Amino acid sequence: MIGRMLLTPWLLAATLALVAVVAIPTRRLFLAGVGRGMLMTYLLALVALGLLAASGRGPDRLLVPCFVAAFVAPLSARPAVIRRVLRRGDRADRDGPPRDAR
């Protein structure tokens, strides 16, 4: 009974459509060298945002712009820019002083 309620045709179709749409910027991030864990988190977050916005249960004025910005950002940035941004996040984990202090 619960399985039928959770896997309605509308929900399944919406999820598959969202995964197909979100796969485009996810592939772009993959080509830029982003790790699997971050890619999966990105994909699941965008699908969850899309489903929440489509269901009408969340604040749509906030969810839709967040979804669009997260979708368009990887498509508009070059892979070199994405790699540079990701390297900045790893800099805090390294030992030693920052480059400016040397």
N, C-alpha and C positions, 0 to 999 in steps of 0.2 A: 504494500500500500504506500509506504513512504517513498519507495523507489519510483513509483509512477508519478507521485506528486512532485518530486524533485526534478525528474527528467521529462518535463513537458516538451512537446514539439517546439513551442515558441522559444523556450529557454535554450534548447539544444541548437536551434537554427541561429539564434542571436549570438550564442557563444562561438559557434563555428564561423559565422561571418566576422565577428570581432577578431578572432584569432587570425583569419585570413588577411584582414586589413592591417592588423598590428604586426604581422610578419614582415611587412615591407620595411619599416624603420628598424626592426630588430635585425634583419639581414644586413642592413647598412652598418649597424653597430658591430655586428659580427665581423664584417670585412675590415672595420677599423681596429680590430684586435681586442674587443671587450671580452672578458671572461664569461664562462658559461653560467656561473651563479648570478652574476649581475644581469645577464641577458634574460634568464628565466624570471628573475624578480621584476625586471622591466616589463616583460610580456604579461605576466600575471597581474601586475599593478594596472596596466592599461586595460586589460580585459575586465578587471573588477570595476575600474572607473566607468568604462563603457556600459557594463551591465547595470551598474547603479544609476547612471544617468538615464538609461533606457527604461528602467523600471519606474522612474518617477518618484522614488522614495527619498532621494537625496536633494540637496540644494542645487538644482540644475544650473543656476546662474554661476555657481562656483565650479561645478564638476566639468561642464562642457569646455570652458576655456582652459582648464588644467589638462584635459584630455587632448585638446587641439595643440597646446603648446608642447606637451610631451611627445606628441606624434610628429610634429613638424620640426622640432629641434634637431634630431639626428639627420633628417633629410636635407636641411639647409646648411649644416656644418660639414666642412671637408673632413675626411678621415684623419688628416694630420692634426687638425684642431682638436678632434675628439681624443686622439692619443695624448696630446699635450695636456689637456684638461685632466685626463685620468692619471697621468704621471704626477701632476700637482698633488693629488690626493695621497699618493704613495710617499711623497716627500716627508711627511710628518712621521712616518714609520721608520725612516732611516736613522741611523746613528750619526752623530756629528753635527757641527754647526750648520746653519743655513748658508747658502752661497754668498749672501750679502756680507756675512761676518768674516769671511775668509780674506 
